[in-house]
């Protein structure tokens, strides 16, 4: 509908409630986190920024799925209540931090931020979810959290992916290039930090 390259859903479970499985068409390309992609495409990071700008330029009208900070905070509350966050923080820099207190602090920051701009977002805009073909054409996979949100949600996801220990061939210089190419005039460091703060309740994952 938006002219973006994505897999087509071919079949899915149609029982009442969330679908438990689906079959999609094949989307050609290699995930952006593959070291060979970065090695053979020096303009990879700039292409990631182009993809983000293209997604965010899609018309919001008619998109009813909300995937903003409020929705992510609700998921975080459920994870904190279930003890999942405390377990996921074991062995990380957050170990010893009270997840409930940390959540209250983030909730206050979200409240102070007030109304945020809304665009169409991927929802999990990280390196493995952007596929590149030989001519640097790109496509998107794993769109289960796509919807209307603040654009910084996608920006934070990609910056976090570029800085992740899971992608050691990328680093701070690449994260800076990504934000420069996206447009620093469109990036609010405070909102970027706020999304990082919310994401902390979903990562890191338990060790072992």
N, C-alpha and C positions, 0 to 999 in steps of 0.2 A: 504493500500500500504506500509506503514512503519511498519506494525506489531503492531500498537498501538490500544488499545481497544477504539473505538469510535462508536457512533450510525451510522447506515447506512441510507442514504437518500432514502426513499421509493417513494416519490412523491413530486413534487414542481410545482409552477406556471411557465409556460414556455413562457409567453409573452415576447416581446422585452424589454430589460432593466433589472434592478435588480428584482429577485424573491421577491414576497410579502409574500409568505407563503411556508412552506414545511412540510412534514410528515416524521418523522424518526422512526427507530426501537427503542425499549426499551433498555436501558443500565442498568444492575443491579448495585446496590451499594447505599451507603449513602454519601451525600456531606461531604467533609472534615471539613466544619465549624460546623457541628452538634456536640454539646457538648458530646454526647454519643460516637462518633467515637474517639475523643481525649482521653476520659476517658478509653475506652476499648483497645486502641492501643497506648501504650507508645512510639512506634517507628514511629508514624504518621509523624512527621516533617521530619525525615530522609527519609521516603518513598516519601514525596513531593519532596525532593531534588533528589531522584532517578528518579522520573518521569521527572523532568526538564532536568536532564542529558540525559535521554533516548530520549526525544523529540529533544534536541539540537544535538544529535549524528546522527539523520536521515540525509540521503544524500540530499543536496540541489538540485542537478541536476534535471531539469524538473519542479521545482516549480517556477512558473512565477509571482505569486502574491507577490508584495512588500508591506510590512507592517512596514517599518522602521521609524526612526525619521522624515525623510522628509515627509512621508505620514501623520504621526500624526500631524506634524506642520501645514500642509495644512488644516487639519480638525480644528486645533486650530484657525487658522486665520479666517476661516469661522464662527466659534463660537464667536470669538471676534467681528467681523464685524456685526454679527446679535444681539449682546447684550446679548447673552446667558451666557457668562462668568461673566459679571458684576452681573447678577441676581444670578448665582450659587454661587458667593462669598459673597452674603449678609448673614450677621450673622456668618461669618467664620473669621478666622485669616487674610484673604485677604481683608476684607471689607475696603474700602478706597483706595485700590491699583488700579492704572490705568492698566487695562488688556493690553492695547496696548503697554504701556511702558514695562510691565513685559514680554510680548511676544517678544519684540525687544531684550531684554536682553537674553532670552532663545535662540533666533535665533542666536545671536552672539556666545553663548556657543557651539551650535551645529556646527557652521561654524569652530570654533577653534578646535573642536574635530577631524575634518578630517574624512577620510575613517574609517569605523568601521567593525569589524568582522561580518560575516553573517552566520546564521544558520537557520534551520527550527524552528519557534516559534509558541506557542499556540496563543498568541496575547492577551488573557485575562486570564492569568494563576493565578487565585485567588482561595481561599478555596472552594467556592460553585461549581466551575467548575471541581473539581477533585473528583470522586466518588470512595469510598473504599468498598470492600467486606469483609466478615468476616476473610479471610486469609490475609488481607492487600494487596490483588490484587487491582489494580487501573485502572480507565478508565477516559476518558476526554469527556466533553460536552462543548457546546457553543463555537464552533470553527469558528465562523463567521469572526474572524480577524486573522486566522492562515495564515502564509506566511513566507517570508524570512525577517529576521530582525537581529539586534544585540541581543545576548542572554540576555543582561541586561534588555531588555524590559520585559521578563517573570520574571526575578529575582525581578525587582522593583514591579511588580504587586503582586507577592506573599508576599514580605516583607510588602508592604502596606496593604495587606489583613490581615496578622498576627498582624499588629499594629492597625488595624481599631477598632473604638469603636463599630462597628457592631459585632465584635468577641471578647468580653471581656474576654473569657477564654483562649485567647492567649495573647502574649505580647512580649516585647523586647528580653527576653531570648529565645523564640521560633524563632524569626527572626534571632538571632545570630546562633542558632543551625542549621537553614535551610541553611544559607550561609556557615557555617563550613562544613556541610555534602555535599553541592554542590561542595565545594573546594575553599578555599579562594584565592588560587593561580590563579583561573580563574575569580575572581571578581575584577573589577576596581571601587573603591569607587567613583571616579569622574564621570564615566559613569552611575553608579547607581543613583547618585544625579541628573544627567542630565535627566534621564528618569523620576525621581520624578517631576522635574521641568516641563516637558511636560505634565505629567499626571494631574498636578494642573489645567490645563485648561478644564478638563473634570469632576473634582471633586473639592470640595464637591457639592452635588446637592442642589437645593433650599429647604428650610425648609417649612413645612406645605403643 
